[in-house]
Amino acid sequence: MTITFKTLNTGSISPGGFQEVDWTPDKDVVIRAMLLNERSDKSLSNVQVFISIADVPYTKDFVPARIIGTDLEYCWKPDLRVTKGTRIYVKLENSRADAINVDVVFLYE
């Protein structure tokens, strides 16, 4: 199968704020990887991520965003089958002293 990219952008998240993004695939997919990209190359060490797929939490309670990864070689690779219509939910909480703008990128087949 062909790998396809799906990107969700949070927009600007102010210090102490959060943003939620979600995606509902229009066909059955297999999520091969998830990456996070801060558009100004700011560190994601002090940003918390919450992930839920089909109402199943994959972070208990959260994971530092840098652990998800910004590099394809060292990122979260769930190899998770997701059926059409399933909600994929991501919340990012900014504990930095400045605003961030994050792309949430999924690689799927």
C-alpha positions as CSV (number, residue, x, y, z in Angstrom):
1,M,0.0,0.0,0.0
2,T,1.0,3.6,-0.4
3,I,1.9,5.8,2.6
4,T,-0.2,8.9,2.8
5,F,0.3,12.0,5.0
6,K,-2.4,13.7,7.0
7,T,-1.6,16.9,8.8
8,L,-3.7,18.7,11.4
9,N,-2.5,22.1,12.6
10,T,-3.2,23.5,16.0
11,G,-2.8,27.1,15.2
12,S,-1.2,29.3,17.8
13,I,-1.3,27.9,21.4
14,S,-0.6,30.6,24.0
15,P,1.4,29.9,27.2
16,G,-0.8,27.9,29.5
17,G,-3.3,27.2,26.8
18,F,-4.3,24.1,24.8
19,Q,-5.7,23.2,21.5
20,E,-7.6,20.1,20.3
21,V,-7.6,18.6,16.8
22,D,-9.3,15.5,15.5
23,W,-9.6,13.5,12.4
24,T,-12.1,11.0,11.2
25,P,-10.8,8.9,8.3
26,D,-13.3,8.4,5.5
27,K,-12.0,4.8,4.9
28,D,-10.3,2.1,6.9
29,V,-6.6,3.0,7.5
30,V,-3.5,1.7,9.3
31,I,-1.7,4.4,11.2
32,R,2.0,3.7,10.7
33,A,3.5,6.7,12.5
34,M,2.7,10.0,14.2
35,L,5.0,13.0,14.3
36,L,4.8,16.5,15.8
37,N,6.4,19.6,14.2
38,E,6.6,23.0,15.8
39,R,6.6,25.5,12.9
40,S,9.3,27.8,14.5
41,D,11.5,24.8,15.5
42,K,10.8,25.5,19.2
43,S,11.4,22.7,21.7
44,L,8.4,20.5,22.5
45,S,9.8,19.3,25.8
46,N,7.4,21.3,27.9
47,V,4.3,20.5,25.8
48,Q,1.9,17.7,26.9
49,V,0.0,15.6,24.5
50,F,-3.1,13.5,25.0
51,I,-4.1,11.0,22.4
52,S,-7.3,9.0,22.1
53,I,-8.4,6.8,19.2
54,A,-12.0,5.4,19.1
55,D,-12.3,6.7,22.7
56,V,-9.4,4.6,23.8
57,P,-6.7,6.7,25.5
58,Y,-3.2,6.1,24.3
59,T,-1.7,8.5,26.8
60,K,-2.3,8.0,30.5
61,D,-2.4,10.9,31.6
62,F,-0.2,12.6,29.0
63,V,3.1,12.2,27.2
64,P,5.7,15.0,26.6
65,A,5.4,16.0,23.0
66,R,9.1,15.4,22.3
67,I,8.5,11.7,23.1
68,I,6.1,11.4,20.2
69,G,8.9,12.6,18.0
70,T,9.8,15.1,15.3
71,D,11.9,12.6,13.3
72,L,10.5,9.8,11.2
73,E,13.1,7.4,12.5
74,Y,12.4,8.2,16.2
75,C,8.6,8.7,16.4
76,W,5.6,6.9,17.7
77,K,4.8,4.0,15.3
78,P,1.6,2.4,16.5
79,D,0.8,0.3,13.4
80,L,-2.8,0.7,14.4
81,R,-5.8,-0.4,12.3
82,V,-8.5,2.3,12.4
83,T,-11.9,1.8,10.8
84,K,-13.8,4.3,8.7
85,G,-15.6,6.9,10.9
86,T,-13.4,6.4,14.0
87,R,-12.4,9.6,15.8
88,I,-8.7,10.3,16.3
89,Y,-8.3,13.0,18.9
90,V,-5.2,14.9,19.9
91,K,-4.9,17.6,22.6
92,L,-1.8,19.6,23.0
93,E,-1.2,21.7,26.2
94,N,1.4,24.4,26.2
95,S,3.4,24.8,29.4
96,R,6.1,26.9,27.7
97,A,6.5,30.6,28.4
98,D,5.8,31.5,24.7
99,A,3.3,30.5,22.1
100,I,3.7,27.5,19.8
101,N,2.1,26.3,16.5
102,V,2.2,22.6,16.0
103,D,1.5,20.3,13.1
104,V,0.3,16.9,14.1
105,V,1.3,14.5,11.2
106,F,0.0,11.0,10.6
107,L,1.5,8.6,8.2
108,Y,-1.1,6.0,7.1
109,E,-1.9,3.3,4.6
